[in-house]
Amino acid sequence: MAGQQGSPGASHAQVEMRLAGTDPEQTFFKDPALDRAVAMIMALAAELAVTEDRLRSLEVLLEKSGTISAGALDAYSPEPAEAAALAVERNAMAQQLMEAAKGNQVSRSARADNEERFA
């Protein structure tokens, strides 16, 4: 992976910039578009892994409590207001992915409602 700190392809100047925290963007490949594509893929993979874990846990808990039966989730269709709220969330995620594609990815703080969401 050329350009990565400590890798054979990294120049002394690149390593110094990274150590000083002045490197504007992590680079692993010669083509920045490839770095951005990898960033998008990793962001999607992380979102998907968390979503799958939470969904499986929720389904198990709901089935064990008798709140829903197996297959109820597959048959569910959201009300218009809920569908609109889901679309807002989907659009926000797509925007975040496009920022990564443009090279504007940054570390983001957790959502303000995380404590309530995961309590």
C-alpha positions, 0 to 999 in steps of 0.5 A: 500500500503505497503512501501508508506510514511505514510502507516501502512506498511512503516518502520521508515527507509523507511520513513526516506529514502524517506524523505531524497531523498535516496530511489532509487525507489518508492515502493508501493507493496512488489514485485518490479515487481508489482511496475514496472508493475503499472509504465508501465500501468500508463505510457501507460495510460498517453500517451493514454489519451494525444494522444486521446485528441489531436487526437480528437481535431485535427479531429474536427479542420480539419473537421470544417475547411473543410481540411478533411472529416469525415472518411478521417483519417480512410482511410489514409495510410502513405508514407514509410518515414512517416511510418518509422518515426512513427516506430521510435516513437513507438520504443522509447515509447516501450523502455521507457516502458521496462525501467520501467519494469526493474526498470529504470524509472526516471523523464524525461524532456520534449522533446526539440521540445515541444514548437514547437509541441504545439505552 
